[in-house]
Amino acid sequence: MTQISSAMRPQLKEHTDFIIMDFIRQKVEESGGNGVVIGLSGGIDSAVVSKLCAGAIGPERVLNVFMPSRVSSSQDQIDAEDFSSRCGMEFKVVDITPALEGYQRMLSHLDRKDLLGNVMTRCRMTVLFHEANLRGRVVMGTSNKSELLIGYFTKFGDGGADFCPIGDLYKGEVRELAEKIGIPRCIVEKVPTAGLWADQTDEGEMGITYEDLDSILMGIEMSLPIEEIAARTGLDLTLVRRIWNKHRATVHKRKMPLIPKIGIRTLGLDWRE
């Protein structure tokens, strides 16, 4: 196993939990919302967001929604429901299987698991915003910095949310924060997966461990050349270049759709809010 310098490993900053809870509190208040809606998968990212929301605005104002399909793990549902119950948060199950079956009848090539996975995440997004609109709430996203920086999310799917509380935390930092705020071990130690098809795992699909990914992305954040990132991390240059290329190729996923400049100030360019 490659030994990576501690300087290339993201470290959880002090008071991160309080900073995020203050962010959540402010954004819910500014939006005039009655609370938040979260897609609770049974995994670590959504559990961290959920617990931070409960700490920020009170568990009674948090709705956790579990959205299973035919390939979902029954254990994930058990873990999500138990976690919500222990924290005093509302829990709801919305089975998206009928919606997926409808899309399979309507759209071509959904025998491809990647295409069906994209439809699945967009179905989940629709459910979350529906529940939020019903209750006058906002949707809190659960994507972390590692995923966002390489575009490992579906545009307008799991990337669709009103706010993204852990979007500036690498996966390793999310794990540290989970330990700090007392997320159950059964969730913390779970193999990360988006639950898009049978036996799917994040690291298997990305072709890299989160530990190595975080170190490479840390180098990119520090504006280091890819050769230096490889030298400092001890990782293969080809792997570092692949992640760098993935980061560059997915810039569009991290921005609102671009608008051509015509007016005095243009949204997404020089309109500041």
C-alpha positions as CSV (number, residue, x, y, z in Angstrom):
1,M,0.0,0.0,0.0
2,T,1.3,3.4,-1.0
3,Q,2.4,5.6,2.0
4,I,1.1,9.1,1.3
5,S,2.6,12.2,3.1
6,S,0.3,13.7,5.8
7,A,0.7,17.0,4.0
8,M,-1.3,15.5,1.1
9,R,-4.1,14.1,3.2
10,P,-7.0,16.5,3.9
11,Q,-7.5,17.1,7.6
12,L,-10.8,18.0,9.2
13,K,-10.7,21.6,10.4
14,E,-11.5,22.5,14.0
15,H,-15.2,23.5,14.6
16,T,-16.2,22.2,11.1
17,D,-19.5,20.8,12.6
18,F,-20.4,24.2,14.1
19,I,-19.5,26.0,10.9
20,I,-21.8,23.7,8.8
21,M,-24.6,23.9,11.4
22,D,-24.5,27.7,11.3
23,F,-24.6,27.5,7.5
24,I,-27.6,25.3,7.6
25,R,-29.4,27.5,10.1
26,Q,-28.8,30.6,8.1
27,K,-29.8,29.2,4.8
28,V,-33.0,27.7,6.1
29,E,-33.9,31.0,7.7
30,E,-33.0,33.0,4.6
31,S,-35.1,30.8,2.4
32,G,-38.1,31.1,4.7
33,G,-38.3,27.3,4.8
34,N,-40.0,25.3,7.5
35,G,-37.3,22.8,7.6
36,V,-35.2,20.4,5.4
37,V,-35.7,17.3,3.3
38,I,-32.8,14.9,2.8
39,G,-32.4,11.7,0.8
40,L,-31.2,9.3,3.4
41,S,-29.5,6.4,1.8
42,G,-28.2,4.5,4.8
43,G,-24.7,5.7,4.0
44,I,-22.3,8.0,5.8
45,D,-22.6,11.2,3.7
46,S,-26.4,11.5,4.1
47,A,-26.3,10.5,7.7
48,V,-23.8,13.2,8.5
49,V,-25.9,15.9,6.7
50,S,-29.0,14.6,8.4
51,K,-27.5,14.8,11.9
52,L,-26.0,18.2,11.3
53,C,-29.4,19.5,10.1
54,A,-31.0,18.1,13.3
55,G,-28.4,19.9,15.4
56,A,-28.8,23.1,13.5
57,I,-32.6,23.5,13.3
58,G,-34.0,20.7,15.5
59,P,-34.8,17.0,14.5
60,E,-38.5,17.7,14.3
61,R,-37.8,19.9,11.2
62,V,-35.8,17.2,9.4
63,L,-37.5,14.8,7.0
64,N,-35.3,11.8,5.9
65,V,-36.6,10.1,2.7
66,F,-35.4,6.6,1.8
67,M,-36.0,5.9,-1.9
68,P,-35.5,2.2,-2.7
69,S,-35.6,0.4,-6.1
70,R,-35.4,-3.3,-7.0
71,V,-31.6,-3.3,-6.4
72,S,-31.7,-1.5,-3.0
73,S,-30.3,-3.1,0.1
74,S,-32.8,-4.0,2.8
75,Q,-30.1,-3.4,5.4
76,D,-29.7,0.2,4.2
77,Q,-33.4,0.8,4.8
78,I,-33.1,-0.7,8.3
79,D,-30.1,1.4,9.1
80,A,-31.7,4.6,7.8
81,E,-34.9,4.1,9.7
82,D,-33.1,3.1,12.9
83,F,-30.8,6.2,12.6
84,S,-33.8,8.5,12.1
85,S,-35.7,7.0,15.0
86,R,-32.8,7.3,17.4
87,C,-32.3,11.0,16.4
88,G,-36.0,11.8,16.6
89,M,-36.3,12.7,12.9
90,E,-39.2,12.0,10.6
91,F,-38.6,9.1,8.2
92,K,-40.4,8.3,5.0
93,V,-40.0,5.5,2.4
94,V,-40.9,6.3,-1.3
95,D,-40.4,3.3,-3.6
96,I,-39.2,4.7,-7.0
97,T,-39.6,1.3,-8.7
98,P,-42.9,2.1,-10.5
99,A,-41.3,5.4,-11.9
100,L,-38.3,3.5,-13.2
101,E,-40.5,0.9,-14.8
102,G,-42.4,3.7,-16.5
103,Y,-39.2,5.2,-17.9
104,Q,-38.0,1.8,-19.0
105,R,-41.2,1.5,-21.1
106,M,-40.8,5.0,-22.5
107,L,-37.0,5.4,-23.1
108,S,-34.6,3.3,-25.1
109,H,-31.4,1.6,-23.9
110,L,-32.3,1.5,-20.2
111,D,-30.9,-2.0,-20.1
112,R,-27.6,-0.2,-19.7
113,K,-27.0,0.2,-16.0
114,D,-25.3,3.5,-16.3
115,L,-28.2,5.1,-18.2
116,L,-30.7,3.6,-15.8
117,G,-28.6,4.8,-12.9
118,N,-28.9,8.4,-14.1
119,V,-32.6,8.1,-14.4
120,M,-32.8,6.6,-10.9
121,T,-30.9,9.6,-9.4
122,R,-33.2,12.0,-11.2
123,C,-36.2,10.2,-9.9
124,R,-34.9,10.6,-6.4
125,M,-34.3,14.3,-6.9
126,T,-37.9,14.7,-8.1
127,V,-39.2,13.0,-5.0
128,L,-37.1,15.2,-2.7
129,F,-38.2,18.4,-4.3
130,H,-41.8,17.2,-4.3
131,E,-41.7,16.5,-0.6
132,A,-39.9,19.9,0.1
133,N,-42.6,21.8,-1.9
134,L,-45.4,20.1,0.0
135,R,-43.9,21.1,3.3
136,G,-42.4,24.5,2.4
137,R,-38.9,23.2,3.0
138,V,-35.5,23.1,1.3
139,V,-33.6,20.1,0.0
140,M,-30.2,19.5,1.5
141,G,-27.7,17.7,-0.8
142,T,-25.3,15.1,0.4
143,S,-22.5,15.3,-2.1
144,N,-18.9,15.6,-0.8
145,K,-16.0,17.5,-2.2
146,S,-14.3,14.4,-3.6
147,E,-17.3,13.5,-5.7
148,L,-18.0,17.1,-6.8
149,L,-14.4,17.7,-8.0
150,I,-14.5,14.7,-10.4
151,G,-18.1,15.0,-11.4
152,Y,-19.0,11.7,-9.7
153,F,-22.7,12.6,-9.5
154,T,-25.6,12.9,-11.9
155,K,-26.4,16.4,-13.1
156,F,-29.8,17.4,-11.9
157,G,-29.9,14.1,-10.0
158,D,-28.0,13.6,-6.8
159,G,-26.3,16.9,-7.8
160,G,-29.7,18.6,-7.6
161,A,-30.2,20.3,-4.2
162,D,-30.9,23.7,-2.7
163,F,-27.7,23.6,-0.6
164,C,-24.8,21.3,-0.2
165,P,-23.6,21.4,3.5
166,I,-20.6,18.9,3.1
167,G,-19.5,20.1,-0.4
168,D,-16.2,21.4,1.0
169,L,-15.3,18.3,2.8
170,Y,-13.3,15.5,1.2
171,K,-14.5,12.0,1.8
172,G,-11.8,11.4,4.5
173,E,-13.0,14.5,6.3
174,V,-16.6,13.3,6.2
175,R,-15.5,10.1,7.9
176,E,-13.6,12.1,10.6
177,L,-16.7,14.3,11.1
178,A,-19.0,11.2,11.3
179,E,-16.8,9.8,14.1
180,K,-16.9,13.2,15.9
181,I,-20.6,13.6,15.8
182,G,-21.5,10.0,16.7
183,I,-22.8,8.5,13.5
184,P,-23.4,4.7,14.2
185,R,-20.5,2.3,13.4
186,C,-22.7,0.3,11.1
187,I,-23.0,3.3,8.8
188,V,-19.5,4.6,9.2
189,E,-17.9,1.3,8.3
190,K,-20.2,0.6,5.3
191,V,-18.7,0.3,1.8
192,P,-19.6,3.5,0.0
193,T,-22.2,2.9,-2.8
194,A,-24.8,5.0,-4.7
195,G,-27.0,1.9,-4.8
196,L,-27.6,2.2,-8.5
197,W,-27.2,-1.5,-9.4
198,A,-26.3,-4.8,-7.7
199,D,-22.9,-4.9,-6.2
200,Q,-22.1,-1.3,-7.3
201,T,-19.5,0.5,-5.2
202,D,-18.1,4.0,-5.5
203,E,-14.5,3.0,-5.5
204,G,-15.1,0.2,-7.9
205,E,-16.8,2.5,-10.3
206,M,-14.2,5.3,-10.0
207,G,-11.3,2.9,-10.2
208,I,-9.6,4.5,-7.2
209,T,-9.8,4.4,-3.4
210,Y,-11.2,7.5,-1.7
211,E,-7.9,7.8,0.2
212,D,-5.9,8.1,-3.0
213,L,-8.5,10.3,-4.7
214,D,-8.5,12.7,-1.8
215,S,-4.7,13.0,-1.9
216,I,-4.7,13.7,-5.7
217,L,-7.5,16.3,-5.4
218,M,-5.6,17.9,-2.5
219,G,-2.7,18.4,-4.9
220,I,-5.0,19.9,-7.5
221,E,-6.4,22.2,-4.9
222,M,-2.9,23.3,-4.1
223,S,-2.3,24.0,-7.8
224,L,0.5,21.5,-8.0
225,P,1.7,20.1,-11.4
226,I,0.6,16.5,-11.9
227,E,4.2,15.3,-11.8
228,E,4.6,16.8,-8.4
229,I,1.4,15.4,-7.2
230,A,2.6,11.9,-8.3
231,A,5.9,12.5,-6.6
232,R,4.4,13.7,-3.3
233,T,1.7,11.0,-3.1
234,G,3.8,8.1,-4.5
235,L,0.9,7.3,-6.9
236,D,1.3,6.4,-10.5
237,L,1.5,9.4,-12.8
238,T,-1.0,7.8,-15.2
239,L,-3.6,7.6,-12.3
240,V,-2.9,11.2,-11.3
241,R,-3.3,12.4,-14.9
242,R,-6.6,10.4,-15.2
243,I,-8.1,12.1,-12.2
244,W,-6.8,15.5,-13.3
245,N,-8.5,15.0,-16.7
246,K,-11.7,13.9,-15.0
247,H,-11.6,17.0,-12.9
248,R,-11.2,19.2,-16.0
249,A,-13.7,17.4,-18.1
250,T,-16.5,17.8,-15.5
251,V,-16.2,21.6,-14.9
252,H,-19.6,22.1,-16.5
253,K,-21.3,19.8,-13.9
254,R,-20.2,22.2,-11.1
255,K,-21.7,25.3,-12.7
256,M,-25.1,26.6,-13.8
257,P,-25.7,26.4,-17.5
258,L,-23.6,29.1,-19.2
259,I,-25.4,32.2,-20.6
260,P,-23.9,34.3,-23.4
261,K,-22.9,37.8,-22.3
262,I,-25.4,40.4,-23.6
263,G,-26.6,42.6,-20.7
264,I,-24.7,44.9,-18.3
265,R,-24.5,42.1,-15.8
266,T,-25.0,38.5,-16.7
267,L,-26.1,35.6,-14.5
268,G,-23.2,33.1,-13.9
269,L,-20.6,35.6,-15.1
270,D,-20.6,39.0,-13.4
271,W,-23.9,39.2,-11.6
272,R,-23.0,39.0,-7.9
273,E,-25.6,38.1,-5.2
